[in-house]
Structure formats: C-alpha cells, structure tokens
C-alpha cells in the first residue's frame, strides 16, 4: 500500500511519496517541502521514481482516478493499462534515422517491472473515459484500443463508438474512428 512507501527510511523518497499522495487530497503539495527534502523533480517524475518499488502498486488505481494533476492520473492509468511500471534509467541510446547521412536521435532508455496487482480494467477505463482531462481520456481510449479483443470491454467500446460524433477534440475523434474501423473489421459480415 501507499503507507509502505511513506515508511521508507530514505528521506527524499519518503518526501517524494508524500508529495505524490498529497496530489490526491485537497491540500496542495508544497514545492518548498520537496526541495527541502532534496527532491527537485515534478510530481510525474517523482511518481516514476517511486514506481520502482512495488509498494506503490496498490495506490495506482486511486491515483488514476483521484489525483489532482491530469499528468499523474495519465501516468497511473498508463501503468495500469500496460500492467507494468516504467521509469527512465538516465541513459540514452542512439537511434539512427538515416545512417548514411549521419542523422540520429538520442532516445532515453527505460527500465520496467510488472505490477504486483491488477485491478479491474473495465472500471479503470470507464473512469478514464469519464475524466475531465482530455489527456486522460486519450490514454483511456488508447487502452480501449489495445484491449479491444476482450469481451468484458465490448459494452464500453460500443458506447464510445456511438458517441464519437459528439467528441469535441480531434485527438479523441481520431482514436474513436480508428476503434470503430477496427471493430467493423472484426465483426462477421
């Protein structure tokens, strides 16, 4: 549980966990408190850092639904949809875009671990699709697209496809159109 993270003996990690969990309450997390603990990163970087420990896994569904910042809700939902936590290792690797011309891009390397608990995906995606933030709704639609073969998500997919004309944002409409096209391919003629 998140209480295990707060009991960590290392003070900056404990303060980081405190700041991330405070994002779910009405009291704002003080930047001064984070800096006094030696934590210089934003809340999503802190969540990525403490996600290395399985102790945060039980708090992810709560963060995905109730965190004050949409980026925290998005990151927690992303971890839950993928079933694994990812964080940057601090190393970068070179990806060649055009090797003969010497054009390369540096891409950050990530490490990952599987989550210790996996809550009900339909409830998480339904909450993500009803979120007030467009970014969270996009990630929820991406999760719906990824898991579109699951029969327990069929009613959720049908409800989203029926409402695609009401989508106000192009990113949401594009995902809903893609989902509708993939579901039309799967249906028997």
Secondary structure, DSSP 8 states (H G I E B T S, - for coil): -HHHHHT-SSHHHHHHHHHHHHTTSSS---HHHHHHTT--S-HHHHHHHHTTSGGGGGGHHHHHHH-SSHHHHHHHHHHHHHTEEEEEEEEEEEEEEETTTTEEEEEEEEEEEE-S----HHHHHHHHHT-S-HHHHHHHHHHHHHTTT-GGGHHHHHHHHHTGGG--SHHHHHHHHHHHHHHHHHS--
